[in-house]
Amino acid sequence: MVKKSNINHEVSQILKSDLAIQKDLHRKLINTRALAKHIIQKYPIRASLDSVISAIRRFQSQEKFKEEETVLLSCFKGAVVSTKNNVACLTISLRPADFFKKFCTVKKSSLRITTGSREVKLIVEHPKLAEMKKLFDKDEISKIQQGLSEINVKLSTKSLETKGILARISSEIALANISLQEMVVCPPEFLIYVKEKDIVKAHEAILKLC
């Protein structure tokens, strides 16, 4: 039989990895026995139902869990959240150095730029899309995403000292069954891009944090 301490650890790790379950436990909206059955069925845990139930209750009683949730949610209080529709994203197949040699010689419009080792992404308002496309050869533009919306979440500088901010934003979007199209992080601003059809649900999900 697996040692009780090992069961407690395994169940704790499972619960920590699932934000939806954590939230329901914190709000006392979940049936412990049903959750224990779910864990036994989904994960390779060799333990009795009563042992898993005990491990779940132990996790719930941990003050650290409650404290971390309270601290994390407090970071979103007072956050400034704004949205913008009609946004597009161009993926440019150029290394950053080559991209900026070309890009810095022309007059720029308002936009966001993110760079990887082999590609650069330009996020622009749709009316400026045609103008941006003219700067590059056709074979340099590997992808164009249109019909995006932006959610700008601006937190206080102090809140950035708390771990898990970015993960919580991403998790809330995922829990709303929405796919992130792009994300730009420039603390204390977090810029989230989703399809326009999902902007209302995504906005509501972020506002619930705030």
Beta strands, then each sheet from edge to edge (+ up, - down):
strand 1: 80-92
strand 2: 111-115
strand 3: 120-125
strand 4: 141-154
strand 5: 182-186
strand 6: 189-195
sheet 1: 2+ 3- 1+ 4- 6+ 5-
end
